[in-house]
Amino acid sequence: MRNRARLYPPMSPMAFAAYGGNAVGYVREMRSEEVAALYPQAPQLVPGLTVFVLHAADGTPLNITDSFDEIVRAAEGHALETVSVH
């Protein structure tokens, strides 16, 4: 059996960021307190909320909301297939 790492070498950070291009959006659930630290350009949120952040495949944040259904609709509005990130 061949070494899988040789058949499928790890993707570079640049290749991984481009993977999915404009077709995939990543949804990440987090606490509102994390938003200010990760996304200083985001509006200030009420502490203690669970929020969902939609990212483009390259990691660019596109939308923040406290509703999973809204974030899915936002992804559809950007014509993105959503993938959850844990």
Protein Blocks (a to p, Z undefined) as FASTA:
>chain_A
ZZfklmmgcddfklmmmgopjmbccdddddfklmmmmmmmbccddehiacdddddfkopa
fbdcfbfklmmmmmmmnopacdddZZ
